[in-house]
Amino acid sequence: MALPRASSYEMLSKVGTKSPDLEAALGKITSRTPANISWSSLDFRAGETMILNKVWGTVKSGEVCCIMGASGAGKSSLLNVIAGRSTTSGNVKVSGKITVNGKVIDPVAFRENVAYVMQDDALMATATPREALRFSAVLRLPPGTSSETIDSLVEHTLDDLGLQQCSNTMIGGAMIKGISGGQRKRTSVGVEVITQPSLLFLDEPTSGLDSYSAFNCVQLLKKLATENTTILCTIHQPASEVFSLFDRCIMMKSGRIFYQGPTSHMVSHFSSLGFSCPYNYNPSDFIMQLSQTQSMEVCEKKGLFMDQPSDFQHEGPPAGISVVDTLFCLPGGEKEAEEAKAGEPMTKSASFVAPVRAGTFTQLVALTLRELTNLVRDKGALIGRFGVTIFLNLLFGLIFLNAGNQDDNDRTNFNSHFGALTMVFIASMFGSAQPVMLLFPFERPMFMREYSTGTYTAINYFISKTFIELPLTLAQSCAQWLLCYFLCGFRGNAGYFILASWGVGAASASCATCLGCAVPDVKSVQELAPLLFVPQLLFAGFFIQTDKIPVWLRWAQWLCGIKYGMNLALLNEFNKFLPSCQGAVSSIYCNQILSQNSIKDDDWPLYIGILVALFFGFRILAALILTQKAKKFY
């Protein structure tokens, strides 16, 4: 779906300062410092399983290196260790030595300097390529970068990636039609390269692409490499024309180096060992088949594994480049990195997460505008959210038609009156929780990618969502009561009902957010949702009075938002000042339903306070869960 150039994202252009010399500023940002990266004696053990065993290698500035191997060979593990996304933690032990331009680094502390493109394209489906690049540039380029410079850099990157034609089309995803798979992959690359990194790592960049798109993707990497970028990527089994584009190849087998060197030397290397590649045969197919058909015993006997040479030297800086000038930054852990030796464990650095460049205001503006744009463009989700709310409350209104205006001295009428109120608040809980609960598993990979690169802080991410979600939940509550209040004939203050429903919806959405952040996918969310929400119905006083619940279980009511929203609603609808509760019998019913659920007139500020506490408490817990997950391999 093509979108007009103007959008709320363009408001981001107001962030930054005016540059007196645009070309000079752009040239300063687009310049890359050459970086040679080397590693030696890398071991990666998870429990009793040895994933990487004495792995070594080097990639020079301007080279494109591929890591190949069968499934389980250790290629993604190697990439993640070098990129600082896997480190010693729990039963995971990582050791070895990694250098950039000859200087030892702590890969975790250094990872802000590494652009990392994940295998799955973790992008906002409703954003366009231009907007995705601008978002990354505004939040990740040095503070003070002018809006003109950012605009020029975005257009320059779109041209380099061949994305101008689709630059105003939504990226799309599983539920939204958008750009092609190849264009989406190039957009993922663009989000990272717009920061002008010297080191670019990609996990399976050609996965899911046809042969022509895969060729274009690697050809793009070759072009980036000519601009002082060191590129390292994993790839499963490239076609011959794709494989020929790589300067260097690292072949993995069972966590060990099967081959490491220039692609042009690979055929002659194995030929010297007695394994000749057939004429006109794809070298990548040959080496892949060789690694899979030869047993470990044969590989050891024939010398097919390439052990680290005793005279292996870590690559220093390119000619004319100072070691100090090319180390970029080490945000903590400099001394530890400097003193590290091969074989010593790589421990967590104090600077585990990349520092954030943009200020709080810039982050909030960018994130809030992105959330607002996503809300407006995802019309299916918006229509579904309000459509379900309108349908259900219209149904409640018709089924409980005028239930609040009946004679409540009759027990049956009173039960119908209470039942109508109950159903409306149950709908408030699920109507706000369900959309959020299903959304977070989809957005979590995007958050983890952006958070781990220091694009923004977790607290600003959740604040921006709250800015959009609270008004949306309030609008839902207004639509809900606009329908059911008059149809059901409720007698309490309509404004108080809306606020109580809003509180229930907001607290329930926070609870759902926490669940969505804790589990890996939508399937798990749907399976665990009853465990989270059904107990709330038990403690709300719908089906069993609170004083009938065993004392040792009653504490759980303090975690149930719907309980305190219903308390406010019952005080509003069944208080002694309304005509419905002034009858000889109905007054008894009203007093009973309040007393049996431990509801007191003077406690309404407490009920509001608990709803507010649940809203913030679950949000903070969700932020902690997400940030902890972002610190680990994903």
Secondary structure, 3 states (H helix, E strand, C coil): CECCCCCHHHHHHHCCCCCCCHHHHHHHHHCCCCCCEEEEEEEEEECCEEEEEEEEEEECCCCEEEEEECCCCCHHHHHHHHCCCCCCECCEEEEEEEEECCEECCHHHHHHHEEEECCCCCCCCCCCHHHHHHHHHHHHCCCCCCHHHHHHHHHHHHHHHCCHHHCCECCCCCCCCCCCHHHHHHHHHHHHHCCCCCEEEEECCCCCCCHHHHHHHHHHHHHHHCCCCEEEEECCCCCHHHHCCCCEEEEEECCEEEEEEEHHHHHHHHHHCCCCCCCCCCHHHHHHHHHHHCCHHHHHHHCCCCCCCCCCCCCCCCCCCCCCCCCCCCCCCHHHHHHCCCCCECCCCCCCCCCCCCCHHHHHHHHHHHHHHHHHHCHHHHHHHHHHHHHHHHHHHHHCCCHHHCCCCCHHHHHHHHHHHHHHHHHHHHHHHHHHHHHHHHHHHHHHHHHHCCCCCHHHHHHHHHHHHHHHHHHHHHHHHHHHHHHHCCCCCHHHHHHHHHHHHHHHHHHHHHHHHHCCCHHHHHHHHHHHHHHHHHHCCCCCCHHHCCHHHHHHHHHCHHHHHHHHHHHHHCCCCCHHHCCCCHHHHHHHHHHCCCCCHHHHHHHHHHHHHHHHHHHHHHHHHHHHHHCCCC
